[in-house]
Amino acid sequence: MSGDVLEQASQWLAEGHEVALATVVKTWGSAPRPAGSQIAIRDDGAFVGSVSGGCVEGAVIEAGQEAIKTGAVRTLAFGVADEDAWAVGLACGGQIEIFVEALADT
């Protein structure tokens, strides 16, 4: 799946879109997706891939769009004790840490 995500991100960049990439960097407990899972987010909100099986995708997409606007990198953490995680549905007992960055066309 990650190869498909990176290929799509590369295609979007080649087409002139701005793109952010979010990658699961750490998991604890029964996390919904393993470390290395990725989602690419296009400047217009389109996305491909998954970092949580849907639980926190909305928050990650927002963070990706913010990274595109500001260029800032960010690490997001979601888990059972995290109020935001409960709000987006990550109540399965796991925790995930996700690194979000804007990509540059090289």
Stockholm file with secondary structure:
# STOCKHOLM 1.0

chainA/1-106         MSGDVLEQASQWLAEGHEVALATVVKTWGSAPRPAGSQIAIRDDGAFVGSVSGGCVEGAVIEAGQEAIKTGAVRTLAFGVADEDAWAVGLACGGQIEIFVEALADT
#=GR chainA/1-106 SS CHHHHHHHHHHHHHTTCCEEEEEEEEEESSCSSCTTCEEEEETTSCEEECSSTTSSHHHHHHHHHHHHHHCCCEEEEECTTCHHHHHHTCCSSCEEEEEEEEECCC
#=GC SS_cons         CHHHHHHHHHHHHHTTCCEEEEEEEEEESSCSSCTTCEEEEETTSCEEECSSTTSSHHHHHHHHHHHHHHCCCEEEEECTTCHHHHHHTCCSSCEEEEEEEEECCC
//
